[in-house]
Amino acid sequence: MAWIYLLIASGAEIVWAFTLKASDGFTKPMMVALNVTALLIAVWFLVQAMRVLPLGTAYAVWTGIGVAGAAVLGVAMLGESMAPMRLLAICIIVAGVAMLKFAEG
């Protein structure tokens, strides 16, 4: 169950990062409300996951999925760069997250 909590926390972190950008410097109240809600959900589920998972693993997976997800969302929804080096970096992050998962067993 801890890994499911961690995936939910990571998804909420992606929403948090996206709405942080979409809030336009906290000038759009709806995006700010979504941002704060996503952050609270992300942290709550991260805390639940950390009850079982080691700190280093849980935090690294949470941030790794969040970084990769936010980068992919930026490309898909905001027209951000799809430069080969950037895509390689995202793949390396995903590989690192997978390695941490398999290291935990």
C-alpha positions in Angstrom: 0.0 0.0 0.0 2.9 2.3 0.7 3.9 2.3 -3.0 0.3 3.2 -4.0 0.4 6.1 -1.6 3.7 7.2 -3.1 2.3 7.1 -6.6 -0.7 9.2 -5.5 1.7 11.6 -3.8 3.7 11.8 -7.0 0.7 12.5 -9.2 -0.4 15.2 -6.8 3.1 16.7 -7.0 2.8 16.8 -10.8 -0.5 18.7 -10.4 1.1 21.0 -7.9 4.0 21.9 -10.2 1.7 22.4 -13.2 -0.7 24.7 -11.2 2.2 26.6 -9.8 3.1 27.6 -13.4 -0.5 28.0 -14.3 -1.2 30.3 -11.4 0.9 33.0 -13.1 2.6 34.1 -9.9 -0.4 33.3 -7.7 -2.6 35.8 -9.6 -5.2 33.3 -10.7 -7.3 32.3 -7.6 -8.6 29.0 -9.1 -5.1 27.8 -9.9 -3.9 28.9 -6.5 -6.6 26.9 -4.8 -5.8 23.8 -6.9 -2.1 24.3 -6.2 -2.6 24.4 -2.4 -4.9 21.4 -2.6 -2.5 19.4 -4.7 0.4 20.2 -2.3 -1.6 19.1 0.7 -2.6 15.9 -1.0 1.0 15.3 -2.1 2.5 15.8 1.3 -0.2 13.8 3.1 0.2 10.7 0.9 4.0 11.1 1.1 3.8 11.0 4.9 1.7 7.8 4.7 4.2 6.2 2.3 7.1 7.1 4.6 5.5 5.2 7.5 6.7 2.1 5.7 9.3 3.1 3.1 12.8 4.5 3.9 13.1 8.3 3.7 15.7 8.3 0.9 13.7 5.9 -1.3 10.3 7.6 -0.7 11.6 11.1 -1.2 13.7 10.3 -4.2 10.9 8.4 -6.0 8.4 11.2 -5.1 10.6 13.9 -6.5 11.8 11.8 -9.4 8.3 11.0 -10.6 7.3 14.6 -10.0 10.2 16.0 -12.0 9.7 13.6 -14.9 5.9 14.1 -14.9 6.1 17.9 -14.8 8.7 17.9 -17.6 6.5 15.7 -19.8 3.4 17.8 -19.0 5.4 20.9 -19.8 6.2 19.5 -23.2 2.7 18.1 -23.8 0.7 21.1 -22.6 2.9 24.1 -22.5 4.9 23.6 -25.7 8.2 23.3 -23.8 11.3 22.0 -25.6 11.6 18.4 -26.7 15.4 18.6 -27.2 17.0 15.2 -27.3 19.2 16.0 -24.3 16.1 17.0 -22.3 14.3 13.8 -23.2 17.4 11.7 -22.3 17.5 13.4 -18.9 13.8 12.6 -18.3 14.5 8.9 -19.2 17.5 8.8 -16.8 15.3 10.1 -14.0 12.6 7.5 -14.7 15.3 4.8 -14.8 16.7 6.0 -11.4 13.2 5.9 -9.9 12.7 2.3 -11.3 16.0 1.2 -9.8 15.0 2.5 -6.4 11.7 0.7 -6.6 13.5 -2.6 -7.5 16.1 -2.1 -4.8 13.3 -2.0 -2.2 11.9 -5.3 -3.4 
